[in-house]
Amino acid sequence: MQTSRLETRWCPRRTGSGWGFLLAAIVLALPANYLGNPRPEAGEGHSVTLNVPFGESRMSAAHLVRLDGDRVTFTREKVGDIGVLAVLPGFDCENYATACRWLEQEKYLDVAEFFRAQIGAGVAGVRQRCGLGGSLLLQGELMAAARVYSWALKDFPEDPDARAGLGIIYAELNQPLQATVEFAPLLNRPGHAALARVNLGNALRRAGRSREALAQYERAVATDGRLLAAHFNRGSVLLEQDRFGEAAEAFRDATGVAGSFAEVWLFEGLARLRAREPVLAAVAFARARDLGAQSAVVDLGLGLSLQQVGLDREAARVFTRLLQSMPDNPNVYHLLAVSQVRLGMLEDAARTLERGFSFGPKDADAHFFVGLKLLMCRQPEPAIRHLLRAVSLGRRSADAYFALGQGYLQAGEVEAAERTLRLALEKSPDAAEVHFALGVALHLSKKLPAAVAEVRRAVELDPADADNRAMLMGLLRESGDFAGCAQEGARLVSDFPDLIPARFETALCQALAGQLDRAAESMEDAMDQDLDGQALRGMVRKLAEMGEGPAPGVHLLRALIQERRGNWQDAVRDYQKLMWSVPEGTWSHRARERIHQLTPADRD
């Protein structure tokens, strides 16, 4: 097979064979001229000082990502090298198509044997030596590869491919100074400058000098914008530096160069997720999966992205699929439960949570958090069981007692809720949410004055919580303190002008307090603001529940609503009731005027 230097080939992941690793171990033990080379000086001449601990000269075989002409882009799955691509030149695919076919298949030892045979037959040029050294480097036999490159540089001291190969070995062995010596002559050499900067950046990155590494990657991008490794490694460093938006754009640039490389899409998805761009993250993760990256990381990222954009049905399917490969991971169960809760599948969510809990720790915190999530599922009985266990194991904090009190409230055990919430207040006397919950419990126990006091204290502690203040209004109205309810309502509307139901409630309290002018103004204003009529319908139901003998202000509110709706006869009837209930005064006169204006004779 003849291959031009411009042809690019993609290489899918392959699984290594057992005999390959055994043969590699034998190769490493052989002397420098183990390949049958008749030259006794092989390995001598160019200084190779690999100052590394014993055993680090052998690494796992590389994964070949891209074969582009005479250059190989590869990665090696070893600790600290996640997200690092290296560019190795020196493979003469135009003249050695068979060797390059094996290279694509990651049969590195077959490639090494091929070039050994060439050298043994007397063809020992720099291309053959670089081919041999490169195949050994990819196999992970770094010392053997270094000897071959050393031999090449002895006879061809200016060859850039041999120098780059030796520099990559230093980079992989965390020897940045020696790597710099090898790459320095190539940094301004046409055709080699960009790959030299990428590989030098790798050496600096492994040495913990990420800023310098990033500078090298950026210069590589500026030199050759089509170099995949430059974009990818730049994105990886930006990701490590928590510069998520920039990292995402770097990986997107990499997809423009290598759209079929699944890992690029995976890393873009990770960066987009961290940059809080869940829509683009979901697209990237889905693309990675389509290209064959079917790891748990892909499904986890895809599920989280879908969940964050509200596509919980699709997220639940992804998490369910993920559990097939991670059946004992409690975190995945909890993520699935979140989507199930949002979908209203509360019983399913509760079962999912219990299942996930069985695989996780059983300490106080674990019981506490699963209890909280079961409360979200409206499953108070199992929630109470877990929360009691958390307390018995030592979590006697305010949040534990508060959650337990909420559980009792859900279960309708009001006395137990009151006792438990008072324990929470002993631990945290200034917690507004605890005072509010205790107020709810006291209200359910028909202890209205005490309920008002607790909710009022919650409002004092957290005046920004509109729900607390609306609850206080309701309690004040229920206790007959209509003036207090009207006053609280006026403040609430002033602070939260978009809270339409509060406007109607304020009008009702003002009407019940006899503040008819204010009630009429508040009701007209509320109806003007209620564009969809939803809040008005709630007020109509509330007024209807008050029967036929309420305070004069209620007749006024009913009349205003009927008039706004165009129900003239009903409006006249309510104005008549208002006039009868206040036979003298301003509003008796106004009611009489409205009756005359709304009767058919006057309207015609």
N, C-alpha and C positions, 0 to 999 in steps of 0.2 A: 504494500500500500504506500503510494507516494503522497506526501503531505507537504503543502507549501508552508513557508514560515508564518504566513498570515492566518492560517487556519486555526480556529479555536475549538477544542474539544472539551466536553464536560464529563466528569468522571463520577459516577454514583458510588456510594459507599459499598465496600465489600467486606466480608468477614474473613479474617486471616486464617490460614490453615495451620494445623499443628506441626507438620513437618517443616514448614517455613521457619518457625521460631527455633526449632531444634537445629536446623542448618545454620541459622544465624549465630547461635551460640558457638558452634564449631568454628565458623569463620572468624569470630572475634579472637579465638585462641591461637590462630595461625600467625606466623611471623609476617613481616612487612611484604615479603615477596611470595606470599602464599598463593598468588594467582598464577603461578607458573612463569612469572616474569624472569627472563634470564639475566636481568641486570642486578648485580649484587648491591648497587648503590641505591636501589629504590627506597624511598622514605628518608633518604639523607639529603642534606643540603639546606632546604628551607626550614627554618626553625619552627618546630611545633611544640609549644610549651603549654600543655593543657593542665593547668593547676586545679584539678577538681578531685573531690573525694573518690575513693575506689567505688566502682559500681555505677557512677553517674555517666560514664561514657556510653552506656547502652540505654537506649530509650525505646519506647513503643514505636511501631511503624507509623509512618505518616499517612494521613488521608489526602489523596491527590484531588484537588478541587478543580484545577483547570490546566490544560495542556495547550499552550499558545505558542506555536512555532517551536522554538528551541527552549522555551521557558516553562517551568512547572510552578504553579501556585499551589502551596500545600499548607496544611495545618497538622499539628501533632497534639493529640489529646493527652496532655499531661498537666499536672497541677500548676497553676499560674499562667497557662498558655491559652486559656479559653478566650476566643475572639482574636487570636493572632494568626495572620496569614504571612507566610514567607514566600519569596520569589527566587527560585533556583534556576540559573541559566546553564547552558552547556550541553543540551541534548540535541544531537544532530538528527532530527526526525526526517529530513529530506533524504538522507542516505541510509538511515537505519530504521526503516518503517516497522520492521518486525519488533525491534526492541521497544519502540514507542507504543506499539499495540499492547505489549506486556506491561508497559508503564501505565497505560490507561487502566489496565486491569489490576493495578497495584501488585503485580508479580515482580517485586523489586529484586529478589534474589535471582530470578530468571534473567532479568536485565543485567545483573552483575555477572552472571555466568556467560552471557552473550559477549560482553566486552572483555571478560577475561580470556575468552577464546580468541578474540581479535588480537589482543595484546600478545597472547601466547604464540600466535601465528606471525608475530613480528610487526604487526600494525599497531604501534605504540605512540601515535600522535596525541596531541593535546585533546582532540575530540574524544578519542577512546578513553583517555584517562579521566576526563571530566564526566563521561558517561558512567564509568565505573565508580568514581568517587561519589557522584550524585545518587546512583542507585543504592549505594551503601548508606549514604546519609539518610535517604528516605526510609530505608529499612530500620534505621535507628542505631546502626553500628558506627558511631561517630569517630572512635579512635581509628578504626580501619579506614574510614573515609578520609580522615585527616592525613593519614600516611600517603594515600593515593594523591590527594591534592598537593601535598608537600613534594612528592616526586614530580608532579606536573610543573609546579612552579620552579623547581630546580632547573629543568630544561627549557621552560617557557616562562621566564620570570615576569613578563609583561602581560600574560594572558588574563583578561578581565574575568572570564568565567571561572577559572581555577581560583583566583583571588576571592571572588564572591562566594564560592562554595566553602572555602576555608573560613571566611568571615561569618557565614551562617552557622558553622559549627561552633565558633567562639560565642556567637550570640545565644545559641541553644544551651551552651554550658555556662551562661551567666558570666562571661568574661568581656565586659564592655570595652575595656581599654584595648585589649588585643583585637577585638572586632573592629574598633575604630581604626587601628593601624591598617587592617586589610581593606576596609571600605574607603578610607581617605583618598587614595588615588583614583577612585571611581566616581566620586561625588560630582565631578564636572565633566565626566566622560560621556559623550553622546551615546545613547543607546543603553547605557548602564547607570546613569545618574539616578533615575527614579527608583530602580530596584535596589540600588545601593542604599539610598536614604530609607526605604522601607525596612530593609534588613538591619540597618544601623539603628533605626527607631525601635525595632524589636529588642535589640541588645540593651538599649537604654531603658526600655520599659521593664524588662526582666530585672534590671538592677534597681528598680524603684524610682527611676528618673523620668517620670511620666511627662513632665512639662517639656523636657528636651525631646522626648520621643514624639510628642505631639507636633513640635516644630518640624521635625524631620518628615513626618507624615504629610504635613501641610505643604512643605516644599516639594515632596514627591508628587502630590496632587497637582501643584502648579507646573511641574515639569512634564508630567504625563497624565492628563485627565482621564485616560482610558485604563489606568492601572487599578484593577480591582482591589488589590491588597492595600493600596494607599488609602482609598476611601473607607474600606472596611475597618482597617486598624485605627484610622483617625476616629471613626465613630465609636469604636470600642473604648478608646481612651476618654473621649468626651462622656461616654456613659459611666465610666468609673469615676469621673470627676463630678457626677451629678448634673452635667450640662445636657439635660435630656432633650430639649428641643433641638439644639445643635447636633447632637448625636443622631437624632431621628433623620435630620436632613442629610447628614453624611451617609447614613445607610440608604436613604432614598437615592442619593447619587450613585451608590454602589449598585443598586438594582438597575439603574440605567446602563451600567456597564455589563452587569451579569444578572439579568432578570430571571435566569433559570437556576440560580444558586439559592437553595432553600434557606440556608443559614442567614443570608442577608435579610430576607423577609422576616425571619424569626427575630433577629436583633433589632430590626426596625420596629417590630411589634412591641418588643420590650421597652424600647426608648419612647415610643408613642404612649404606651401605657403609663410610664413614669412621668411623662410630660402632660398627662391628663388630656390626652387626645384619643379617647376610647374608640371613636368611629374609625379613624385611620389605623389604630392598633388592631381592631377587629379585621379590617381589610388585609393588613400585613400578615397576621396570624393565619387567616384563611388561605392566603396565597402560599404561605410556607407549607401548610398541610397539603394543598393541591400538588405541590412540587415534591411531595414524598417525605417531608419532615413530620413524622407521626409520633413524636415523643410526647411524654407527659407535660413537658414545658409548653409545647405548642397548644395543647388542649387546655391547660390551666390558663394561659394567657388569653386564649380565644374566649373561654368561658367568662373570665373576669371582664374582658372588654365588652362582651355582649350584655353582661349584667349591668355594667355602668351606663350603657345607653338605653337601658330599659327593655331589652329584648330577652326577658327572663324565660320565656318558653324555649327559645333556642339555647340559652345558657344552661338551662336544666338538662337539655339533651346532651350537651357537651360534657357537663359534669357527670352525668350518668355513664357516658362512654368512658370518661376518665377513671371512674371507679372500677372498670373492668381490668385496668392495668395497675391501679393503686387501691385495691379493695380494703386495705387496713389503714388508710390515711384519714384521720379524723377531720383534718382541715377541709378536705374535699367534701365530706358529708355536710359540714357546716355551710360551705358555699352553696351546695345544692339546696339546703334547707332555706337559705335566704331567698333564692328564686322561687321556691315553692310557697313561701309565705307571701311574697308579692303577687303570686298568681292566685292567692286565696286557697291554696291546698294545705290548710293548716294541719289537718290530721296526718297527711303524708309528711309534712315538714317535721312534725313531732316524732314520727317513727324514724325519719332520717337522722334527727339529732340523737335519739337514743342509740341508734345503730353506730353512729360515729363515736359516741361517748364510750362504747364498749371497747374501742381500739385505743383510746387515749389514756392519759394518767387519771388516777382516781383521788387526787388530793382535793383540798378545800376549794382552791381556785377553779379547778375543773368542774366540780359540782356547782359552784356559784354561776359560772358562765353558761353552762347548759341550762341551768334553772332560769336565767334571764331570757335565753332564747325560747324556752318553752312558754314563758309568759307572753312573748310575741306571738306565739302560735295559739294563744287563748286556751292553753292546756294547764289550768292551775294545779290540778292534783299532782301530776308528775313534777311540775315546777316546785311545788311546796316540798315534796319529798327530797329533791336535790338540794334545795336551799337549806332545809333543816340539817341535812348531812353536812353541808358546808359550815354551818354554825357549830355543829358538834365537833368538827375537825379543827376548829380554832378560828374561823373567820367570823369574829363577832364585831364587825365594823358596822358603821352607819349604813353603808350601801347594802350589806347583806340583810340587815333588819328591814331596810326600806323595801328591797325586792321581795322579801318574805311577806311583808305587810301588803304589798300589791297583789301577791298571790292569794292571800286570804280574802282580799277585796273581790278578786275575780271569782273566787269560790263561794262568795256570799257569807263567809265566816267573819261577820263584822266585829264581834267582840275580840276575836283573836287578832284581827287587823289592827284594832285600836291599841291593844296591849303591845303588839310588836312595833308599831310605828312610834309609840312613846319611848321604847327602847332605842330606836333610831335617833330620836330627838335628844336623848341623853348623850349619845355619842357626837351628835352634830346639831346643836340647838339653833343654828342659824341657816339651816338648809331649807330654802323656800319650798322645794318640792315635797319634803317630808311634812311640813306644816299643811300644805295643800291636801296631800293624801289623807292626813289625819282629819282634816276638815270634812272630806268626803265621807270618811268612816263615821264621824260624829253625826253628820247629816242623815246617813242611813240609819243611825241609832235613834233618830228623832231628838237629838240634842242640839237644837238649832242655835241657841246663843253661843254655845261652845264652838260649833262649826263656823259661825260667822267670825269669831275671834281668831281661830286658826287660819282661815283663808285670808282674813285681813292682815295677819302677820306675814303670810306668804307674799301678799301684794307689797307690803312694806319692804320686804327683803329683796324682792325682784319685781320692781314696777314695770319692767320691760316685757313681762310675760302677760300678753293680752288674755290668755285663757284664764289665768288666776283672777284677773279683774272682772272678766265676764261672769265667772262663777260667783264672785262676791256680789255682783249686781243681783244675780238670781236669788242668792240667799237673803239679801236685804229685802228684796221684794216679797219673798216668801214669809219673812218675819214681820212684815207690815211696815218696815221702815222705808216708805216710798220716797220720802225726801232724800234720805241717804242714798238710795238706789239711783235717783235722778242726778244727784251730785256726782256720784262715782261714774255714771254713764256719760255725763258731760265731759269729764276729764278724759275718759277712755276715747271718746270720739275725737277730742282735740289731739290726743297723742297718736291715734290710729285712724286717720280720716278715711282710709279705704276699707275699714271693717264695717260693712253695711249692716249686718245683723245687730251690731251694737247701737246703730242709729235708731232702729225700730224699738229695741229694748229701752233705750233712753226715752223715747217718746211715750212708751207705755208707762214707765215709772213716773214721768212728769204728769201724765194724765191722771194716774192714780193718786198722785200727791196734790191734785187740784191745780197744778200749774198749766192751765189750759192754753194760754198764749204760747208758752214754750213748747207744749206738747204739739200744738198745731204746726208750729214752725218746724219742729224736728221731724214730724211725720211727712210734711210736704218735701222737706229736704231729703229724707230717706227714700221716698218714692222716686224723686228725681235721680238719685244716685243708683238705684236698683235697676240696672238696665235689663237684666234677664228676668226680673220678677220673682226670682227664687226666694229671696228673703221675705218679700211681701206675702207670698203664699204661706210661709211659716207664721207670720204675724196674724194673718186672717184666721188660721186654725186656732191660734192661741186666744184670740178675741172671741171666737165662737164658743170655746170651752168655758168662757166666763158666764154664760147664760144670759137671761133677760133682765136681771136686776143689778147690774154693776154700777160703778161710780159714773158720774156724769162724763168724765173724761173719756171713758171707754166708748160711750155713745158718739162722742166727738170723733174719735179715731175711726170708728166704723163708718160714720158719715163721710169723712174725708176719703176713705178708701173706695166706697161705693161711688162717690162723685167722680173720682179719678178714673174708675173703670167704666163710667157712663151708665151706671145702674141708677137712674134718676129716682124711681119710685122707692127703692131701698134707701137711697141717700135721704130722701124726704122723711121717711119713717124714722131713721136714726136721728135726724135733726129735730124732729118732733119730740122724741124721747129725751134729747138733750134739753130742749126748751122746757119740758115738763119737770125735769129733774132740777133745773135752776130757773124757777119762774121769774126771778128778778136778776138784774145785772147785765153786764156787757154781752156775755155769751148767749143769754136768752134773746137779746135783741138781734145778735148776729144770726142765730139759728132761724129766727123768724124771717130775716131778710133772705137767707139762702133758700128757705122753703118757697117763698114767693118767686124767687128767680128760677127755681127748678120745676115749678108746676107748669103743665103744658100750656095753659092759657098765656102765661107771661112769656114763655119761650117763643110762642108764635107771634 
